[in-house]
Amino acid sequence: MEEASLFLSAGDPSGDNAAARLIQSLTELTGSINLAGLGGARLKKLGQRQLAEPDDLAVLGFWEVAKQARFFKRLLSSSVDEIRQTKPNCVILIDYPGFNLRLAERIKPLGIPIVYYITPQVWAWHKKRVHQIRKLIDRVLVILPFEERFFREHGVESKFVGHYLLEDIPAEYIASPVPEKNRLCLMPGSRPQEIERMLLPMLRAVRMFNKKYGTTAVVAAVKGRFDYEKYIEEFRTDNVELVYDDARRAVAESSLVLTASGTATLEAAIIGRPMVVVYKTGSITYHIAKRLIKLDKIGLVNLVLGEKAVPELIQSDASPEKMMAELEKLYNDEAYYNSVVEKLRRVPQMLGGTGASRRAAELIAEYLS
């Protein structure tokens, strides 16, 4: 039997994580896979022949992307050439809509099946992209429960397969008992740009908090992604430390989490830790997004639960003082804290339970036989 061939495009760290789990499940089902495309360290370890360095792909914000327009234009052309020449059995797109939808448009005439796994958040903004997805994508697989209904209401057949985080997070951490309230965990994001914006105000907030309550704080860091040491040096006397490549344990061993918005909010929710969600981006990007996004909440955990279960501090509100105030509310009000814990305990089941990657792989495997 001829080896299956895939082109997979995942442009950020969380996409690389989800894609790697998908490929592992696909390999178990179909045997070895010839894999090329865009991805990070996990996909590279699985043998993906990568067309760009992962750090060059992890760009966040309208203005930031615009500054690298030439790079992405060249990358788009080289990706199209790769697909045209190798004729893979299937193209898999993972989030990264600004690039991936352009890629889909360019390769659609080739007649190669295109699967979108982890779709763009078109329910939040850029709803016109729904029409692109309906026209360009052969199969849509979604990981958030409300997305299936949204797409179907817009004429796009979709399938909710569940969230890969439930197989990524160790089972003993999922909805685990809350430890004593003496430690906070900081999750400043995965991209260098967001870490640079969020880490310092987070550190200033926990400096105040630790001083007042005698607590400690840990920053969940990723080796090789950012120079955390440069930022944390002046805070080491404030009971703040770094933990590399062990974010889930750091969250599980903490009673409060201060986190950037995005996938990290779901990680904290699955583990069952009350959190304060913060979001801060460049001023140009923020003002554009504010005009486009019509949601009254941005944290994925709040969107899944359908209510603002945990506080959100956005842009100018994401100050050390306001972070401190929201953390204090959770710390001092036992009834409020416990009510948040109870809401978060519903999240794992709402996200479909374990097995998302296998369910997605079974649907994609149809194109590889």
Secondary structure by P-SEA (a helix, b strand, c coil): ccbbbbbbbbccaaaaaaaaaaaaaaaaccccccccccccaaaaaacccccccccccccccaaaaaaaaaaaaaaaaaaaaaaaaacccbbbbccccccaaaaaaaacccccbbbbccccccccccccaaaaaaacccbbbbcccaaaaaaaaaccccccccccccccccccccccccccccbbbbbccccaaaaaacaaaaaaaaaaaaaacbbbbbbbcccccccccccccccccccbbbbcccaaaaaaacccccccccaaaaaaaaabbbbbbbbbccaaaaaaaaaccccccccaaaaaaccccbbbbccccccaaaaaaaaaaaaccaaaaaaaaaaaaacccccccccaaaaaaaaaccccc
